[in-house]
Amino acid sequence: MQIVVYGLGIIGASVAAALKKAGHIVLGMNRSKESVEYALDHHMIDGEAADFCGADVVFLALPPRVTMRVLDEGAFPDGCIVADICGVKAPLGRVVRARPRAWRYVGTHPMAGKETSGIRSASAQLFHGANFVMVRDERSDDAAIGTVRSLARDMGFSRIVECSAEEHDRMIALTSQLAHVVANAYVTSPLSADCTGFTGGSFQDMTRVAPVDEAMWAELFCLNAAPLCDELSRLTARLEQFRSTLSAGDEEGLRALMREGKACYRDFFRRN
């Protein structure tokens, strides 16, 4: 099986490195030749691909709108499996399903990453123990889904979830996008500029993802605006409950709010 990974940033290069380590033939494509050379020097890929000819599987690890353009215009071989790893799924699915394709589409989302970016942050071990989401709809090819599932196992993912594109986007608004918005907003407090010596694990946990690539994440937010706005509305309403209860000096009210949150947290870990 020949695999082409287009986009050698942290995620794409990690996909390439993990699949190569698992014994697959992996070729890399990237706009920057420097990243291709780095991937070759560090044994993340077997060679450079000039196009998709001969590929059995293509992974697209590109910014959202670039991914959509390549999905629409890319010259993929007939029967080839094309899997994007973009952080939104419904807009991409609409592009793919807009007209008949001779290749087979599988939308995926590796639930792993770092607060840093670029190929120098990539690792063949990045996905070990992580979750992997696959999108399935009435036009999905079962054999293609099975192949990508097997490749996900080869990359080290421990849990593989299948869902619709719409369910993915609703869930990811909560579990990923909202967290990035909150972290970025949290550090804008004037006090954060001079808090050295006052921080601990809570501050580090809350701020870890604040400095991520604003260009890519703004695209993701806008492409998933409705679900993300819903989650922001829920969060701001809950924060307003805390603010008004605190302003009233209502300690028992605060305890009740915190007990509700604690119960939700415990319920999550019982089910997961």
N, C-alpha and C positions, 0 to 999 in steps of 0.2 A: 504494500500500500504506500502510495506517495502522497505526502501531505504538504500543502503550501500554507504558510502563515503569512498573511499580509498585514503588516503593522508590527514593528518590533519595539514597542514600548515595554513597560513593566509587565503587562499582562500577556501580550502577544509573544514576547521573548520567553516568558515563563512557560507558556503553552508549548512553544517550540522546544525548549530545553527539556521539559518533562517528557514529551513524546519521543524525542531523540533518545533520551536516557532509557525509555521503555523499549527501544529497539526499532522504532519506525524511521523511515527515510523522510527527513524534514527539510524543505527548502524555505528560505525566507525572502520576503519582498518588503522593501521600505523605501520611502522617498529619500531619506538620508542614507548615503552610502556608508557613512561613519558607523551607523548602527548595524548594517550588514557586516562590515568588517569586524566590529566588536563581537557580533554573534558567531562569526566564523572562528575568530581567535580564541573564543571561550567555549568552543565546541557546543554551541547551542543549536546550530543548524549544520546540515551536511553540505549545503551549497546555496547559491542565490538563484531565485527564479525570476526570469524576465517577464513571464506571463503565467497564465493558469494551465497551459497545455500540459497534458499528461497527469494532471492532478486527480486523485481519487477523492480527496477531501480538501476543502479550502476553509481555513479559519480566518475571518475578517476581524482584526483587532484595531479598529480605526475609530475616529471621532464619529458621533452619531450621524450627522448629515453627510459626511463623506461615506460612511457605511451605506446609507440609503442610496446614494448615487451609484456606488459600485454594485450594489445589489440590482439596481435597475439596468445598468449599462454594461456590467462586466461580461467578458467573453469566457464563460465557464464551459468546460467540456460537457457534452451530453451525458446525463446520468451522474455527473459529479455531485457530491454532497457539499453544500455551502452552508457553513455555520457561522453566524455572527456572534460576537460576545458583548454586544452593546448593552448598556444598563437600562434601556427601555425596549419594549417589544412590540406593542400594538402599531405604532407608526411604521416600523420596519416591515411588519407582516402585511400591512396594507400596500406597501410598495411592491413587495414580492407577488402578492395575489392579484395585482392590478391587471396582469395579462399572463397567458400561459408561459411556462418556463420548461426548458428541456433538462434542467438540473433540479436537484432535490434540496429543499430548504429546511434547515433546522435552526430555530432561534434558541440561543443559549445565554446563560449569564453565570460566570464563575463568581461565587460569593467569597472573594478573597482579594487582598490588596494590601497596600501600605500607604502611609501618609506621604511617602516620596514617590517620584515618578521616573520614567526613563529606563532604558535598557540596563543601566548599571545597578538598578534596584531589582532586576529580575533574578529568578532562582528556579531551578528545577524542583525545589521542595516547597514552593510557595503555596501549592494547593493541597498539601498533605493534611487530611482530616477536615477539609473545608466542604461546604455545600455547593451543589451544581444544579442550576435550574434549567430545564428544557421545556420549550413550548410545543404543545401538540394541538392541532385542530383537525377538522374533518378532511383536510387535504394533505395532511402529513403522511410521509412515506414510512411505514413501519420498519423496513430494513434500514433506512437512513437513521431513524431514531435509535435503533439497536446498535448501529456502528458508532454513533456519537456517544452513546451511553458507555460502550466498551472503551472508547478512547478516554472518556472522563475517568473511568476506573484506572486506566493506565497512568493518568496524570496525578493520581493520588487522592481524588475526591472520595469522601467516605459516604456522603448522603446525596442522592440524586432525586430531585423532585420534578414531576411533570405537572404542567398546569396550562391554562389558556394564557394568551398574551395579556388579556385584560386583568386577569387575576394577578399575574406577575407584576404589572404596573401599579396596581393598587397596593400590593404588599411591599413593593420596593419603595414606594413613596414613604411608608412608615419606617421600614427597617434600614434604609440607606440614605435616601435623599433628605428626609426630615432631620436625621442626625447631622448631616453636613451643614444644613441651614442653621441649626441650633448652635453647633460648634462655632461657625463663622460669626454668628450674631453675638454669642457669649463673650468672645474676646474683644468686642468693640467697647466694653465698659472702660471708661477712663482709668479706673483703678488697675486694670491689667497691665498698664504701661510701667508700673512701679510696684510689682507684687513679688519681686525676688525675695526669697526667704519665707514667704507665706504660702507657698504652694505645696501640695502633696498629691497623692494618687487621684483624688477626686478631680482636681483641676486638670491633671494630665489626661485622665480619661475623657473629660469633657471637651478638651481642646485638640486632641490628637489629629483629627481630620480637618481642622480649620484651614490649613494652608494648601489645600489641594488645588489642582489646575482649574482656575475659574472659567476659562473658555469652554472646556469640555463639560463641566458641571452645569454651567448656565444653559448649555444646549439641552442637557438631560432634563433639567428642571422645566424648561419651556416645552419640551416634547411630552412631558408628563404633568402638565400644569394642573389639570382638574383634580387628579388624585392627590397631588402634593398640596394644593390649596385646601382640600378637605382636611388633610392631616394638620396643616398649620392652624386652621380654624379650631379644630378640636384641642390642640395644644394651647393656643392662646386663651380659649375659654377656660381650660383647666387652670392655667396660670392666673387668670383673673379671679378664680375662686380662691386661690391661695392668697392673692394680694388683698382682696376684700376681707377675707377672714382674719388675716394678720392685722390689717388696719383697724379692725374692730376689737383687737386684743382677745380674740376668742380662741383660747388654747385648746379647749375640747374640740372645737370645730377643726382646728389644724390637725389634732390627733386623728380625728375621723377621716380627714382627707388622706393623711399619710397611711392609715390602716387600709384604706381602699387601694392605694398604690402598692402597698406591701402584698396584699392579697393577689393582685394582678400579677405581680412579679413571681410569687410563689406558684401560682397556677401555670404560668408560662413554663417554668422549669419542671413542673410535674409532667407536663405534656410533651416536653422536648428533651 
